[in-house]
């Protein structure tokens, strides 16, 4: 009977699954300031090199465009009022 060989994981190294999914190391996520739920833009830079860029919230992009609304928090506060 053949022995199973356990693969040793190297820090910062991940593998592409059969479904083309990749698990990003938590250390890298924290260092980049990426949080659960953030949307990431995937850009191909060269052969074998992908770059992930956090997409800015569309709400944040438009904040301040309307008089009286300065931040995303102001918009969220108005939404809460409307729901009441």
N, C-alpha and C positions, 0 to 999 in steps of 0.2 A: 504494500500500500504506500503510495507516494505521500510525503509530508507536505502539508500546506506551508507555503512561504508567505509570511506576513510582510507586506510592503511597508517600508518606513516612510512616513510623510515628511516632506521637507517644508519648513516654514515659508509661507508666501507662495507655495506652489499649489495649483489646483488642476483639476482634470475636467475635460469637456465630456458630458454624459451623452448617452445615445440620443437624448432629446435635445441636444445642443445647449444644455444648461450648464452654468458654471457657478460654483459657490465662491463668493469673494471672501478672503480672510477678514475676520473681524478687526484685526489690528490695522489693516489697510483701510477699511471702511471708517474707523474712528479717526485715523490720521488725515483722511481726505474730508472729514466732516460730513460724510454721507450717512443718512439715517433711514430707518425702515420707512417705506412709502415714498421716498424720493424717486423721481423719474430721472432716468439717465439716458442721455443721447449717446449712441454708439457710433464712433467714427473710425473708419479704416485709414490708418496712416501709411502703412506699407505692408508688404508680405509678412504675415505673422505678427503684426502689431495692431492692436485695437486700443482706442482711447475712449474712456467713459467720462462724460461730462454731465454734471448735475444740471438739469433743466431748471431755469428760474421759474418760480410760480407765476402763472399768467396774472394772478391777482396782484402779486407784488409788482409785476411789470407795469400794470395800469394804475397802481396806487399813486395818488397825487394828481392824476390827470383831471379829476373832477373837483370843482371848488368845494371846499369843506371836507374833503376826504384826503387825509394825508398818508395813512398807512393801511396795511392789510388789516390791522387790528380794528381800525375805524369801520372798515367794510364789514367785518365779522360782527361788530357790535350792532350795526344797522340791521344785518340779517337776523340777529337774535330778536331785535325789536319787532321786525316784521312778522316773525313766527308767533308772537304773543297774541 
